[in-house]
Amino acid sequence: MRKIVKDALNISEMEYAFECIGTDDKKNPDDYTDEEIVNEAEYRLFTYFEDGHANNDDMRLSDDAESRAIARKDIRQLTAFIKRYKTTLSGDLAGDDGPNLENNVENSYSVVTTSNIPELVVGDTVNELDGFTIRGGNADAADTHRGKAYGGGMFCVSEATIIECTFVGNRAVYGGAISCRPSSCCVTEPKLICCTFEGNAAEKEGGAVYIGDSDVYLDRCRIRGNTAAEKGGAVMFGNDNSTTMVNCVIDGNTAGEEGGALFCVPV
């Protein structure tokens, strides 16, 4: 049995998950890929923060101290498991980043950049980023250098689809985690699906996400604990855009001026 499977089975919530999905899929735990196991762990962790889910009730509403303790233990174990086994893309060039975005002066401007290039199609996949942790970007250049001031984790000017990625500990002038901008020819329509944005910061606007002249689709994303010095602690909607947000959790974000969660530029 692979080590990742052994470690997963040591977490009670993952052991229960394998019993449920394994029965449905007619698979043993060792039949699942590493990516599938990590994705399941992320989903299980998400349920502890999803209103109405039994796991969330155990953590927040249960009168049983033992149930609350088990829930907290599962959260700690799931978080550590995901951190250990998920692939990380880091902008920390010196390898010395500390807590609270410390020691990030030398970090790369944007960890990932998707630009206006011809679509690369592999099967049914077009410009897709799936299952990565993106951290340590620091797009801190002057405003006039658009590509170097926007999107510490990701500067997106394409039709990219970003699935189950975690953006943590990134900083930018605009869009600490990600900035979605139009390409040279037209408005872009990126998709963010089941992504997590946590602990990112903007020196001006969009602590996690900055959207300008881009029609973005956000589905089942968690945006927690991000900050903006001016506007849009979680998300800044700048200029013309037609953004859709579906079943997203936005919690504990702050802004120095307006829109602790969201800020929309008036049309």
C-alpha positions as CSV (number, residue, x, y, z in Angstrom):
1,M,0.0,0.0,0.0
2,R,1.3,3.5,-1.0
3,K,2.3,5.9,1.8
4,I,-0.2,8.5,0.8
5,V,-3.0,5.9,1.2
6,K,-1.7,4.8,4.6
7,D,-1.6,8.4,5.8
8,A,-5.1,9.0,4.4
9,L,-6.5,6.0,6.2
10,N,-5.1,7.4,9.5
11,I,-7.6,10.2,9.2
12,S,-11.0,9.1,10.4
13,E,-12.8,11.3,7.8
14,M,-10.8,9.9,5.0
15,E,-11.3,6.4,6.1
16,Y,-15.0,7.0,6.1
17,A,-14.7,8.6,2.6
18,F,-12.9,5.6,1.2
19,E,-15.7,3.3,2.6
20,C,-18.3,5.5,0.9
21,I,-16.8,6.3,-2.5
22,G,-15.0,2.9,-2.7
23,T,-18.3,1.1,-2.4
24,D,-19.8,3.3,-5.1
25,D,-16.8,3.0,-7.4
26,K,-16.0,-0.6,-6.6
27,K,-12.4,0.3,-5.9
28,N,-9.9,-0.2,-3.1
29,P,-8.2,2.8,-1.5
30,D,-4.9,1.9,-3.4
31,D,-6.8,2.1,-6.7
32,Y,-7.1,5.8,-6.5
33,T,-4.5,8.2,-7.9
34,D,-2.6,10.6,-5.6
35,E,-4.5,13.5,-7.2
36,E,-7.9,11.9,-6.5
37,I,-7.0,11.3,-2.9
38,V,-5.8,14.9,-2.3
39,N,-8.9,16.2,-4.0
40,E,-11.1,14.1,-1.8
41,A,-9.2,15.4,1.3
42,E,-9.8,19.0,0.1
43,Y,-13.5,18.3,-0.3
44,R,-13.8,16.7,3.1
45,L,-12.0,19.7,4.7
46,F,-14.4,22.0,2.8
47,T,-17.4,20.3,4.4
48,Y,-16.4,21.5,7.9
49,F,-16.9,25.1,6.7
50,E,-20.1,24.5,4.6
51,D,-23.2,25.7,6.3
52,G,-25.8,22.9,6.8
53,H,-23.3,20.0,6.4
54,A,-23.2,17.5,9.2
55,N,-19.4,18.1,9.7
56,N,-20.0,21.8,10.0
57,D,-22.7,21.1,12.6
58,D,-20.4,18.8,14.5
59,M,-17.7,21.5,14.7
60,R,-20.0,24.5,15.5
61,L,-23.3,23.5,16.8
62,S,-22.9,20.1,18.6
63,D,-23.5,20.0,22.3
64,D,-21.2,17.0,22.5
65,A,-17.7,18.0,23.4
66,E,-16.3,14.8,22.0
67,S,-17.9,15.4,18.6
68,R,-16.4,18.9,18.5
69,A,-13.0,17.6,19.5
70,I,-13.1,14.9,16.7
71,A,-14.1,17.5,14.2
72,R,-11.2,19.8,15.2
73,K,-8.8,16.9,15.0
74,D,-10.0,15.9,11.5
75,I,-9.5,19.5,10.3
76,R,-5.9,19.6,11.6
77,Q,-5.1,16.2,10.1
78,L,-6.7,17.0,6.7
79,T,-4.9,20.4,6.5
80,A,-1.6,18.8,7.2
81,F,-2.2,16.0,4.8
82,I,-3.1,18.4,1.9
83,K,-0.1,20.5,2.6
84,R,2.2,17.5,2.5
85,Y,0.9,15.9,-0.7
86,K,-0.4,18.7,-2.9
87,T,1.9,20.0,-5.6
88,T,3.1,23.6,-4.9
89,L,4.1,26.3,-7.3
90,S,6.1,28.9,-5.3
91,G,7.5,32.3,-6.1
92,D,9.7,32.2,-3.0
93,L,13.1,32.4,-4.9
94,A,15.2,32.5,-1.7
95,G,13.2,29.9,0.2
96,D,12.9,32.1,3.2
97,D,9.3,33.2,3.3
98,G,7.9,33.6,6.8
99,P,4.4,34.0,8.3
100,N,2.3,37.0,7.4
101,L,4.0,37.5,4.0
102,E,7.4,38.2,5.6
103,N,10.7,38.0,3.6
104,N,9.0,38.2,0.2
105,V,10.8,41.1,-1.3
106,E,12.8,39.0,-3.8
107,N,9.8,36.8,-4.7
108,S,8.7,36.5,-8.3
109,Y,6.1,39.0,-9.5
110,S,3.5,36.4,-10.6
111,V,4.0,32.7,-9.9
112,V,1.8,31.7,-12.9
113,T,1.0,33.8,-16.0
114,T,-1.5,32.8,-18.7
115,S,-1.3,34.9,-21.8
116,N,-3.0,35.4,-25.1
117,I,-1.6,32.5,-27.0
118,P,-3.2,30.1,-29.4
119,E,-5.3,27.5,-27.5
120,L,-3.4,24.3,-26.8
121,V,-5.9,21.5,-26.9
122,V,-5.2,18.1,-25.3
123,G,-8.2,15.9,-25.5
124,D,-11.1,18.0,-24.1
125,T,-8.8,20.2,-22.1
126,V,-7.9,23.8,-23.0
127,N,-5.5,25.9,-20.9
128,E,-6.3,24.1,-17.7
129,L,-4.5,24.3,-14.3
130,D,-5.8,21.6,-11.9
131,G,-4.9,20.7,-8.3
132,F,-1.9,23.0,-7.5
133,T,-1.1,25.2,-4.5
134,I,0.2,28.6,-5.7
135,R,2.0,30.6,-3.1
136,G,4.7,33.3,-2.6
137,G,4.0,35.6,-5.5
138,N,4.8,39.3,-4.9
139,A,3.6,41.6,-7.8
140,D,4.7,44.8,-6.1
141,A,5.9,46.9,-9.1
142,A,4.6,50.4,-9.9
143,D,1.1,50.6,-11.4
144,T,2.4,51.5,-14.8
145,H,4.0,48.0,-15.1
146,R,0.6,46.3,-15.4
147,G,1.9,42.7,-15.6
148,K,4.1,43.2,-12.5
149,A,1.6,44.9,-10.3
150,Y,-1.4,42.5,-10.9
151,G,-1.9,39.0,-9.6
152,G,0.8,37.8,-7.2
153,G,-0.2,34.2,-7.5
154,M,-1.5,34.3,-11.1
155,F,-1.8,37.0,-13.8
156,C,-4.5,35.7,-16.1
157,V,-5.1,37.1,-19.6
158,S,-6.6,34.1,-21.3
159,E,-9.5,31.7,-21.3
160,A,-7.9,29.6,-18.6
161,T,-9.8,27.1,-16.4
162,I,-8.4,26.8,-12.9
163,I,-9.7,23.8,-10.9
164,E,-9.2,23.0,-7.3
165,C,-6.2,25.2,-6.9
166,T,-5.2,26.8,-3.6
167,F,-3.9,30.4,-3.6
168,V,-2.2,31.2,-0.3
169,G,0.3,33.8,0.9
170,N,0.5,35.9,-2.3
171,R,0.7,39.7,-2.5
172,A,0.2,42.3,-5.3
173,V,-0.8,45.9,-5.8
174,Y,-4.0,44.6,-7.4
175,G,-5.3,41.1,-6.9
176,G,-3.1,39.5,-4.2
177,A,-3.9,35.9,-5.4
178,I,-5.1,36.4,-9.0
179,S,-5.8,39.2,-11.4
180,C,-8.0,38.5,-14.5
181,R,-7.5,41.0,-17.3
182,P,-8.5,41.2,-21.0
183,S,-6.2,40.1,-23.7
184,S,-4.8,42.4,-26.4
185,C,-7.9,41.7,-28.6
186,C,-10.8,40.9,-26.4
187,V,-12.5,40.3,-23.1
188,T,-11.4,37.0,-21.5
189,E,-13.7,34.5,-19.7
190,P,-11.6,32.5,-17.3
191,K,-13.2,29.9,-14.9
192,L,-12.3,29.4,-11.3
193,I,-13.8,26.1,-10.0
194,C,-13.5,24.8,-6.4
195,C,-10.5,27.0,-5.7
196,T,-9.4,28.3,-2.3
197,F,-8.0,31.8,-1.6
198,E,-6.6,32.3,1.8
199,G,-4.1,34.7,3.5
200,N,-3.5,36.8,0.4
201,A,-3.1,40.6,0.4
202,A,-3.3,43.6,-2.0
203,E,-1.5,46.9,-1.5
204,K,-4.5,48.6,-3.1
205,E,-7.5,46.6,-4.3
206,G,-8.6,43.0,-4.5
207,G,-7.1,41.1,-1.5
208,A,-7.7,37.8,-3.2
209,V,-9.1,38.5,-6.7
210,Y,-9.0,41.5,-9.0
211,I,-11.3,41.5,-12.1
212,G,-11.0,44.1,-14.7
213,D,-12.7,44.0,-18.2
214,S,-12.9,40.2,-17.8
215,D,-16.0,38.0,-17.5
216,V,-15.0,35.5,-14.7
217,Y,-17.0,32.5,-13.5
218,L,-16.4,31.5,-9.9
219,D,-18.0,28.2,-8.8
220,R,-17.8,26.7,-5.3
221,C,-14.7,28.8,-4.3
222,R,-13.7,29.6,-0.7
223,I,-12.3,33.1,-0.1
224,R,-11.2,33.5,3.5
225,G,-8.9,35.7,5.5
226,N,-7.6,38.0,2.7
227,T,-6.9,41.7,3.0
228,A,-6.8,44.8,0.8
229,A,-5.4,48.1,2.0
230,E,-8.1,50.1,0.1
231,K,-11.0,48.2,-1.5
232,G,-12.3,44.7,-2.0
233,G,-10.9,42.6,0.8
234,A,-12.0,39.4,-1.0
235,V,-12.8,40.5,-4.6
236,M,-12.6,43.7,-6.5
237,F,-14.8,44.1,-9.6
238,G,-13.1,46.9,-11.6
239,N,-14.1,48.4,-14.9
240,D,-16.6,46.6,-17.2
241,N,-17.2,42.9,-16.4
242,S,-19.9,40.4,-16.1
243,T,-18.8,38.1,-13.4
244,T,-20.8,35.1,-12.1
245,M,-20.3,33.7,-8.5
246,V,-22.1,30.4,-7.6
247,N,-22.1,28.7,-4.2
248,C,-19.0,30.5,-3.0
249,V,-18.0,31.0,0.7
250,I,-16.6,34.5,1.5
251,D,-15.6,34.9,5.1
252,G,-13.3,36.9,7.3
253,N,-11.9,39.3,4.6
254,T,-11.0,42.9,5.3
255,A,-10.4,46.2,3.5
256,G,-9.0,49.5,4.7
257,E,-11.5,51.7,3.0
258,E,-14.6,50.0,1.4
259,G,-15.9,46.5,0.6
260,G,-14.5,44.2,3.2
261,A,-15.8,41.3,1.1
262,L,-16.7,42.7,-2.3
263,F,-16.4,46.0,-4.0
264,C,-17.9,46.9,-7.4
265,V,-16.9,49.9,-9.4
266,P,-20.1,51.8,-10.3
267,V,-21.1,51.6,-13.9
